[in-house]
Structure formats: structure tokens, C-alpha cells
Amino acid sequence: MAVFETSRALTEGARFNPTTLFTRIAGAVMAWNDRRMTRKALSTLTARELEDIGLSRGDIANM
């Protein structure tokens, strides 16, 4: 017969880790900056160039 432990604390394994917090924040900032740079580069393209890559001007804001 198998027995499962069900009396663990809810916070077990969820301890505060400053390194993980910093890594997540840095990752979010880098992802935001990548999206910003992509939008900026796409906004310099002409409508014809955007059409060639399958985008329209309205698609840029969703990137």
C-alpha cells in the first residue's frame, strides 16, 4: 500500500532567492528591449518591404 505525504507547508520550496529575482527582472528588461528594437527597425521599412515579409503597418504594434 502506498502512502502519500500531504502535510507539507504551502511555502516549502518557494523561498526568496535574490539571484532568481534579479535574473527574472533582467530577462524581462532584455525581452522588452528586443521587442522595442524590432518595432523600431520594422517602422523604418516601407509598406512594400513589410508586404514582402508578410506584415502590415498595423502588425508592428503587436510585436
HTML snippet that shows the backbone in 3Dmol.js (N, CA, C, O; Angstrom):
<script src="https://3Dmol.org/build/3Dmol-min.js"></script>
<div id="view" style="width:600px;height:400px;position:relative"></div>
<script>
const pdb = `
ATOM      1  N   MET A   1       0.843  -1.164   0.000  1.00  0.00           N
ATOM      2  CA  MET A   1       0.000   0.000   0.000  1.00  0.00           C
ATOM      3  C   MET A   1       0.899   1.242   0.000  1.00  0.00           C
ATOM      4  O   MET A   1       1.881   1.300   0.740  1.00  0.00           O
ATOM      5  N   ALA A   2       0.565   2.218  -0.819  1.00  0.00           N
ATOM      6  CA  ALA A   2       1.356   3.435  -0.934  1.00  0.00           C
ATOM      7  C   ALA A   2       0.808   4.514  -0.013  1.00  0.00           C
ATOM      8  O   ALA A   2      -0.402   4.632   0.180  1.00  0.00           O
ATOM      9  N   VAL A   3       1.716   5.293   0.547  1.00  0.00           N
ATOM     10  CA  VAL A   3       1.321   6.395   1.418  1.00  0.00           C
ATOM     11  C   VAL A   3       1.897   7.682   0.829  1.00  0.00           C
ATOM     12  O   VAL A   3       3.078   7.744   0.487  1.00  0.00           O
ATOM     13  N   PHE A   4       1.058   8.701   0.716  1.00  0.00           N
ATOM     14  CA  PHE A   4       1.490   9.987   0.190  1.00  0.00           C
ATOM     15  C   PHE A   4       1.513  11.009   1.307  1.00  0.00           C
ATOM     16  O   PHE A   4       0.573  11.099   2.097  1.00  0.00           O
ATOM     17  N   GLU A   5       2.571  11.768   1.373  1.00  0.00           N
ATOM     18  CA  GLU A   5       2.702  12.823   2.374  1.00  0.00           C
ATOM     19  C   GLU A   5       1.883  14.028   1.913  1.00  0.00           C
ATOM     20  O   GLU A   5       2.145  14.573   0.841  1.00  0.00           O
ATOM     21  N   THR A   6       0.906  14.447   2.697  1.00  0.00           N
ATOM     22  CA  THR A   6       0.041  15.567   2.319  1.00  0.00           C
ATOM     23  C   THR A   6       0.099  16.718   3.305  1.00  0.00           C
ATOM     24  O   THR A   6      -0.713  17.640   3.224  1.00  0.00           O
ATOM     25  N   SER A   7       1.037  16.683   4.227  1.00  0.00           N
ATOM     26  CA  SER A   7       1.083  17.714   5.256  1.00  0.00           C
ATOM     27  C   SER A   7       2.239  18.698   5.045  1.00  0.00           C
ATOM     28  O   SER A   7       2.716  19.304   6.004  1.00  0.00           O
ATOM     29  N   ARG A   8       2.691  18.858   3.802  1.00  0.00           N
ATOM     30  CA  ARG A   8       3.779  19.800   3.542  1.00  0.00           C
ATOM     31  C   ARG A   8       3.269  21.234   3.653  1.00  0.00           C
ATOM     32  O   ARG A   8       2.097  21.513   3.403  1.00  0.00           O
ATOM     33  N   ALA A   9       4.167  22.131   4.032  1.00  0.00           N
ATOM     34  CA  ALA A   9       3.830  23.547   4.102  1.00  0.00           C
ATOM     35  C   ALA A   9       3.653  24.078   2.677  1.00  0.00           C
ATOM     36  O   ALA A   9       4.324  23.631   1.746  1.00  0.00           O
ATOM     37  N   LEU A  10       2.745  25.034   2.528  1.00  0.00           N
ATOM     38  CA  LEU A  10       2.482  25.601   1.206  1.00  0.00           C
ATOM     39  C   LEU A  10       3.688  26.347   0.644  1.00  0.00           C
ATOM     40  O   LEU A  10       3.858  26.417  -0.573  1.00  0.00           O
ATOM     41  N   THR A  11       4.520  26.900   1.512  1.00  0.00           N
ATOM     42  CA  THR A  11       5.667  27.687   1.059  1.00  0.00           C
ATOM     43  C   THR A  11       6.933  26.856   0.912  1.00  0.00           C
ATOM     44  O   THR A  11       7.994  27.395   0.596  1.00  0.00           O
ATOM     45  N   GLU A  12       6.838  25.571   1.136  1.00  0.00           N
ATOM     46  CA  GLU A  12       8.014  24.718   1.037  1.00  0.00           C
ATOM     47  C   GLU A  12       8.544  24.752  -0.391  1.00  0.00           C
ATOM     48  O   GLU A  12       7.798  24.491  -1.335  1.00  0.00           O
ATOM     49  N   GLY A  13       9.808  25.067  -0.554  1.00  0.00           N
ATOM     50  CA  GLY A  13      10.416  25.136  -1.874  1.00  0.00           C
ATOM     51  C   GLY A  13      10.227  26.484  -2.555  1.00  0.00           C
ATOM     52  O   GLY A  13      10.715  26.680  -3.668  1.00  0.00           O
ATOM     53  N   ALA A  14       9.538  27.406  -1.921  1.00  0.00           N
ATOM     54  CA  ALA A  14       9.284  28.715  -2.523  1.00  0.00           C
ATOM     55  C   ALA A  14       9.980  29.802  -1.721  1.00  0.00           C
ATOM     56  O   ALA A  14       9.387  30.833  -1.405  1.00  0.00           O
ATOM     57  N   ARG A  15      11.215  29.566  -1.403  1.00  0.00           N
ATOM     58  CA  ARG A  15      11.964  30.540  -0.615  1.00  0.00           C
ATOM     59  C   ARG A  15      12.426  31.698  -1.486  1.00  0.00           C
ATOM     60  O   ARG A  15      12.624  31.540  -2.691  1.00  0.00           O
ATOM     61  N   PHE A  16      12.594  32.854  -0.874  1.00  0.00           N
ATOM     62  CA  PHE A  16      13.047  34.043  -1.585  1.00  0.00           C
ATOM     63  C   PHE A  16      14.497  33.865  -2.008  1.00  0.00           C
ATOM     64  O   PHE A  16      15.352  33.505  -1.199  1.00  0.00           O
ATOM     65  N   ASN A  17      14.761  34.120  -3.272  1.00  0.00           N
ATOM     66  CA  ASN A  17      16.116  33.999  -3.796  1.00  0.00           C
ATOM     67  C   ASN A  17      16.409  35.262  -4.601  1.00  0.00           C
ATOM     68  O   ASN A  17      15.870  35.421  -5.696  1.00  0.00           O
ATOM     69  N   PRO A  18      17.244  36.159  -4.092  1.00  0.00           N
ATOM     70  CA  PRO A  18      17.529  37.418  -4.797  1.00  0.00           C
ATOM     71  C   PRO A  18      18.141  37.203  -6.178  1.00  0.00           C
ATOM     72  O   PRO A  18      17.891  37.988  -7.093  1.00  0.00           O
ATOM     73  N   THR A  19      18.931  36.162  -6.337  1.00  0.00           N
ATOM     74  CA  THR A  19      19.554  35.895  -7.637  1.00  0.00           C
ATOM     75  C   THR A  19      18.493  35.560  -8.672  1.00  0.00           C
ATOM     76  O   THR A  19      18.544  36.058  -9.796  1.00  0.00           O
ATOM     77  N   THR A  20      17.541  34.730  -8.307  1.00  0.00           N
ATOM     78  CA  THR A  20      16.462  34.369  -9.226  1.00  0.00           C
ATOM     79  C   THR A  20      15.614  35.591  -9.551  1.00  0.00           C
ATOM     80  O   THR A  20      15.224  35.781 -10.703  1.00  0.00           O
ATOM     81  N   LEU A  21      15.331  36.404  -8.574  1.00  0.00           N
ATOM     82  CA  LEU A  21      14.550  37.614  -8.796  1.00  0.00           C
ATOM     83  C   LEU A  21      15.274  38.538  -9.766  1.00  0.00           C
ATOM     84  O   LEU A  21      14.663  39.048 -10.705  1.00  0.00           O
ATOM     85  N   PHE A  22      16.573  38.761  -9.550  1.00  0.00           N
ATOM     86  CA  PHE A  22      17.358  39.616 -10.435  1.00  0.00           C
ATOM     87  C   PHE A  22      17.395  39.035 -11.852  1.00  0.00           C
ATOM     88  O   PHE A  22      17.275  39.779 -12.825  1.00  0.00           O
ATOM     89  N   THR A  23      17.557  37.725 -11.974  1.00  0.00           N
ATOM     90  CA  THR A  23      17.600  37.075 -13.280  1.00  0.00           C
ATOM     91  C   THR A  23      16.284  37.257 -14.024  1.00  0.00           C
ATOM     92  O   THR A  23      16.285  37.526 -15.225  1.00  0.00           O
ATOM     93  N   ARG A  24      15.181  37.116 -13.335  1.00  0.00           N
ATOM     94  CA  ARG A  24      13.868  37.300 -13.970  1.00  0.00           C
ATOM     95  C   ARG A  24      13.661  38.742 -14.414  1.00  0.00           C
ATOM     96  O   ARG A  24      13.160  38.987 -15.512  1.00  0.00           O
ATOM     97  N   ILE A  25      14.039  39.685 -13.579  1.00  0.00           N
ATOM     98  CA  ILE A  25      13.892  41.107 -13.932  1.00  0.00           C
ATOM     99  C   ILE A  25      14.787  41.440 -15.119  1.00  0.00           C
ATOM    100  O   ILE A  25      14.350  42.102 -16.060  1.00  0.00           O
ATOM    101  N   ALA A  26      16.037  40.985 -15.081  1.00  0.00           N
ATOM    102  CA  ALA A  26      16.960  41.245 -16.192  1.00  0.00           C
ATOM    103  C   ALA A  26      16.441  40.621 -17.479  1.00  0.00           C
ATOM    104  O   ALA A  26      16.530  41.240 -18.539  1.00  0.00           O
ATOM    105  N   GLY A  27      15.907  39.425 -17.411  1.00  0.00           N
ATOM    106  CA  GLY A  27      15.351  38.763 -18.587  1.00  0.00           C
ATOM    107  C   GLY A  27      14.162  39.515 -19.153  1.00  0.00           C
ATOM    108  O   GLY A  27      14.019  39.629 -20.370  1.00  0.00           O
ATOM    109  N   ALA A  28      13.308  40.030 -18.280  1.00  0.00           N
ATOM    110  CA  ALA A  28      12.144  40.796 -18.729  1.00  0.00           C
ATOM    111  C   ALA A  28      12.572  42.099 -19.394  1.00  0.00           C
ATOM    112  O   ALA A  28      11.992  42.504 -20.401  1.00  0.00           O
ATOM    113  N   VAL A  29      13.581  42.751 -18.837  1.00  0.00           N
ATOM    114  CA  VAL A  29      14.079  44.005 -19.431  1.00  0.00           C
ATOM    115  C   VAL A  29      14.710  43.724 -20.796  1.00  0.00           C
ATOM    116  O   VAL A  29      14.491  44.478 -21.744  1.00  0.00           O
ATOM    117  N   MET A  30      15.484  42.655 -20.902  1.00  0.00           N
ATOM    118  CA  MET A  30      16.111  42.325 -22.186  1.00  0.00           C
ATOM    119  C   MET A  30      15.068  41.960 -23.239  1.00  0.00           C
ATOM    120  O   MET A  30      15.205  42.346 -24.400  1.00  0.00           O
ATOM    121  N   ALA A  31      14.030  41.222 -22.850  1.00  0.00           N
ATOM    122  CA  ALA A  31      12.969  40.868 -23.791  1.00  0.00           C
ATOM    123  C   ALA A  31      12.220  42.119 -24.243  1.00  0.00           C
ATOM    124  O   ALA A  31      11.902  42.254 -25.425  1.00  0.00           O
ATOM    125  N   TRP A  32      11.935  43.036 -23.314  1.00  0.00           N
ATOM    126  CA  TRP A  32      11.275  44.291 -23.664  1.00  0.00           C
ATOM    127  C   TRP A  32      12.131  45.087 -24.644  1.00  0.00           C
ATOM    128  O   TRP A  32      11.614  45.632 -25.620  1.00  0.00           O
ATOM    129  N   ASN A  33      13.426  45.154 -24.391  1.00  0.00           N
ATOM    130  CA  ASN A  33      14.319  45.916 -25.260  1.00  0.00           C
ATOM    131  C   ASN A  33      14.407  45.275 -26.653  1.00  0.00           C
ATOM    132  O   ASN A  33      14.452  45.988 -27.656  1.00  0.00           O
ATOM    133  N   ASP A  34      14.432  43.955 -26.723  1.00  0.00           N
ATOM    134  CA  ASP A  34      14.443  43.279 -28.021  1.00  0.00           C
ATOM    135  C   ASP A  34      13.189  43.616 -28.824  1.00  0.00           C
ATOM    136  O   ASP A  34      13.270  43.889 -30.021  1.00  0.00           O
ATOM    137  N   ARG A  35      12.029  43.598 -28.163  1.00  0.00           N
ATOM    138  CA  ARG A  35      10.776  43.935 -28.849  1.00  0.00           C
ATOM    139  C   ARG A  35      10.785  45.393 -29.298  1.00  0.00           C
ATOM    140  O   ARG A  35      10.315  45.708 -30.391  1.00  0.00           O
ATOM    141  N   ARG A  36      11.318  46.282 -28.461  1.00  0.00           N
ATOM    142  CA  ARG A  36      11.389  47.704 -28.805  1.00  0.00           C
ATOM    143  C   ARG A  36      12.270  47.919 -30.028  1.00  0.00           C
ATOM    144  O   ARG A  36      11.910  48.672 -30.932  1.00  0.00           O
ATOM    145  N   MET A  37      13.414  47.264 -30.056  1.00  0.00           N
ATOM    146  CA  MET A  37      14.323  47.413 -31.188  1.00  0.00           C
ATOM    147  C   MET A  37      13.718  46.831 -32.466  1.00  0.00           C
ATOM    148  O   MET A  37      13.909  47.382 -33.549  1.00  0.00           O
ATOM    149  N   THR A  38      13.001  45.736 -32.345  1.00  0.00           N
ATOM    150  CA  THR A  38      12.347  45.132 -33.507  1.00  0.00           C
ATOM    151  C   THR A  38      11.292  46.068 -34.065  1.00  0.00           C
ATOM    152  O   THR A  38      11.219  46.275 -35.276  1.00  0.00           O
ATOM    153  N   ARG A  39      10.464  46.640 -33.176  1.00  0.00           N
ATOM    154  CA  ARG A  39       9.430  47.582 -33.633  1.00  0.00           C
ATOM    155  C   ARG A  39      10.063  48.789 -34.311  1.00  0.00           C
ATOM    156  O   ARG A  39       9.564  49.262 -35.332  1.00  0.00           O
ATOM    157  N   LYS A  40      11.151  49.284 -33.751  1.00  0.00           N
ATOM    158  CA  LYS A  40      11.828  50.443 -34.325  1.00  0.00           C
ATOM    159  C   LYS A  40      12.372  50.123 -35.717  1.00  0.00           C
ATOM    160  O   LYS A  40      12.223  50.923 -36.641  1.00  0.00           O
ATOM    161  N   ALA A  41      12.999  48.960 -35.871  1.00  0.00           N
ATOM    162  CA  ALA A  41      13.544  48.566 -37.172  1.00  0.00           C
ATOM    163  C   ALA A  41      12.442  48.356 -38.193  1.00  0.00           C
ATOM    164  O   ALA A  41      12.578  48.766 -39.345  1.00  0.00           O
ATOM    165  N   LEU A  42      11.348  47.719 -37.784  1.00  0.00           N
ATOM    166  CA  LEU A  42      10.240  47.476 -38.715  1.00  0.00           C
ATOM    167  C   LEU A  42       9.556  48.772 -39.125  1.00  0.00           C
ATOM    168  O   LEU A  42       9.066  48.887 -40.248  1.00  0.00           O
ATOM    169  N   SER A  43       9.518  49.747 -38.226  1.00  0.00           N
ATOM    170  CA  SER A  43       8.841  51.002 -38.550  1.00  0.00           C
ATOM    171  C   SER A  43       9.592  51.803 -39.599  1.00  0.00           C
ATOM    172  O   SER A  43       9.017  52.703 -40.211  1.00  0.00           O
ATOM    173  N   THR A  44      10.862  51.496 -39.820  1.00  0.00           N
ATOM    174  CA  THR A  44      11.627  52.211 -40.850  1.00  0.00           C
ATOM    175  C   THR A  44      11.422  51.614 -42.239  1.00  0.00           C
ATOM    176  O   THR A  44      11.816  52.223 -43.234  1.00  0.00           O
ATOM    177  N   LEU A  45      10.811  50.432 -42.322  1.00  0.00           N
ATOM    178  CA  LEU A  45      10.599  49.785 -43.613  1.00  0.00           C
ATOM    179  C   LEU A  45       9.422  50.410 -44.354  1.00  0.00           C
ATOM    180  O   LEU A  45       8.506  50.955 -43.739  1.00  0.00           O
ATOM    181  N   THR A  46       9.458  50.324 -45.670  1.00  0.00           N
ATOM    182  CA  THR A  46       8.346  50.818 -46.485  1.00  0.00           C
ATOM    183  C   THR A  46       7.221  49.790 -46.468  1.00  0.00           C
ATOM    184  O   THR A  46       7.413  48.652 -46.039  1.00  0.00           O
ATOM    185  N   ALA A  47       6.052  50.198 -46.935  1.00  0.00           N
ATOM    186  CA  ALA A  47       4.905  49.292 -46.997  1.00  0.00           C
ATOM    187  C   ALA A  47       5.222  48.095 -47.888  1.00  0.00           C
ATOM    188  O   ALA A  47       4.815  46.973 -47.588  1.00  0.00           O
ATOM    189  N   ARG A  48       5.938  48.326 -48.970  1.00  0.00           N
ATOM    190  CA  ARG A  48       6.310  47.236 -49.890  1.00  0.00           C
ATOM    191  C   ARG A  48       7.244  46.248 -49.201  1.00  0.00           C
ATOM    192  O   ARG A  48       7.076  45.038 -49.348  1.00  0.00           O
ATOM    193  N   GLU A  49       8.217  46.741 -48.458  1.00  0.00           N
ATOM    194  CA  GLU A  49       9.143  45.858 -47.746  1.00  0.00           C
ATOM    195  C   GLU A  49       8.419  45.055 -46.674  1.00  0.00           C
ATOM    196  O   GLU A  49       8.702  43.873 -46.479  1.00  0.00           O
ATOM    197  N   LEU A  50       7.494  45.691 -45.985  1.00  0.00           N
ATOM    198  CA  LEU A  50       6.708  44.975 -44.981  1.00  0.00           C
ATOM    199  C   LEU A  50       5.860  43.894 -45.636  1.00  0.00           C
ATOM    200  O   LEU A  50       5.725  42.790 -45.108  1.00  0.00           O
ATOM    201  N   GLU A  51       5.292  44.221 -46.786  1.00  0.00           N
ATOM    202  CA  GLU A  51       4.474  43.243 -47.512  1.00  0.00           C
ATOM    203  C   GLU A  51       5.319  42.044 -47.927  1.00  0.00           C
ATOM    204  O   GLU A  51       4.846  40.907 -47.893  1.00  0.00           O
ATOM    205  N   ASP A  52       6.560  42.291 -48.315  1.00  0.00           N
ATOM    206  CA  ASP A  52       7.461  41.206 -48.722  1.00  0.00           C
ATOM    207  C   ASP A  52       7.708  40.209 -47.592  1.00  0.00           C
ATOM    208  O   ASP A  52       7.909  39.022 -47.849  1.00  0.00           O
ATOM    209  N   ILE A  53       7.696  40.668 -46.368  1.00  0.00           N
ATOM    210  CA  ILE A  53       7.917  39.749 -45.244  1.00  0.00           C
ATOM    211  C   ILE A  53       6.608  39.342 -44.575  1.00  0.00           C
ATOM    212  O   ILE A  53       6.614  38.710 -43.519  1.00  0.00           O
ATOM    213  N   GLY A  54       5.481  39.707 -45.195  1.00  0.00           N
ATOM    214  CA  GLY A  54       4.180  39.253 -44.715  1.00  0.00           C
ATOM    215  C   GLY A  54       3.625  40.039 -43.548  1.00  0.00           C
ATOM    216  O   GLY A  54       2.850  39.504 -42.755  1.00  0.00           O
ATOM    217  N   LEU A  55       4.003  41.291 -43.428  1.00  0.00           N
ATOM    218  CA  LEU A  55       3.494  42.148 -42.353  1.00  0.00           C
ATOM    219  C   LEU A  55       2.839  43.377 -42.924  1.00  0.00           C
ATOM    220  O   LEU A  55       3.055  43.740 -44.080  1.00  0.00           O
ATOM    221  N   SER A  56       2.030  44.015 -42.096  1.00  0.00           N
ATOM    222  CA  SER A  56       1.476  45.323 -42.439  1.00  0.00           C
ATOM    223  C   SER A  56       1.873  46.296 -41.343  1.00  0.00           C
ATOM    224  O   SER A  56       2.399  45.896 -40.304  1.00  0.00           O
ATOM    225  N   ARG A  57       1.620  47.557 -41.577  1.00  0.00           N
ATOM    226  CA  ARG A  57       1.988  48.595 -40.605  1.00  0.00           C
ATOM    227  C   ARG A  57       1.310  48.306 -39.246  1.00  0.00           C
ATOM    228  O   ARG A  57       1.909  48.522 -38.192  1.00  0.00           O
ATOM    229  N   GLY A  58       0.076  47.823 -39.285  1.00  0.00           N
ATOM    230  CA  GLY A  58      -0.650  47.544 -38.042  1.00  0.00           C
ATOM    231  C   GLY A  58      -0.075  46.386 -37.246  1.00  0.00           C
ATOM    232  O   GLY A  58      -0.288  46.295 -36.037  1.00  0.00           O
ATOM    233  N   ASP A  59       0.653  45.499 -37.914  1.00  0.00           N
ATOM    234  CA  ASP A  59       1.248  44.347 -37.211  1.00  0.00           C
ATOM    235  C   ASP A  59       2.432  44.756 -36.335  1.00  0.00           C
ATOM    236  O   ASP A  59       2.790  44.041 -35.399  1.00  0.00           O
ATOM    237  N   ILE A  60       3.030  45.887 -36.633  1.00  0.00           N
ATOM    238  CA  ILE A  60       4.233  46.310 -35.898  1.00  0.00           C
ATOM    239  C   ILE A  60       3.914  46.540 -34.427  1.00  0.00           C
ATOM    240  O   ILE A  60       4.706  46.173 -33.559  1.00  0.00           O
ATOM    241  N   ALA A  61       2.784  47.132 -34.141  1.00  0.00           N
ATOM    242  CA  ALA A  61       2.433  47.444 -32.744  1.00  0.00           C
ATOM    243  C   ALA A  61       2.231  46.179 -31.907  1.00  0.00           C
ATOM    244  O   ALA A  61       2.356  46.223 -30.683  1.00  0.00           O
ATOM    245  N   ASN A  62       1.923  45.064 -32.550  1.00  0.00           N
ATOM    246  CA  ASN A  62       1.677  43.830 -31.811  1.00  0.00           C
ATOM    247  C   ASN A  62       2.947  43.031 -31.545  1.00  0.00           C
ATOM    248  O   ASN A  62       2.875  41.931 -30.996  1.00  0.00           O
ATOM    249  N   MET A  63       4.081  43.549 -31.916  1.00  0.00           N
ATOM    250  CA  MET A  63       5.335  42.828 -31.746  1.00  0.00           C
ATOM    251  C   MET A  63       5.917  43.103 -30.385  1.00  0.00           C
ATOM    252  O   MET A  63       6.981  42.581 -30.051  1.00  0.00           O
TER     253      MET A  63
END
`;
const viewer = $3Dmol.createViewer("view");
viewer.addModel(pdb, "pdb");
viewer.setStyle({}, {cartoon: {color: "spectrum"}});
viewer.zoomTo();
viewer.render();
</script>
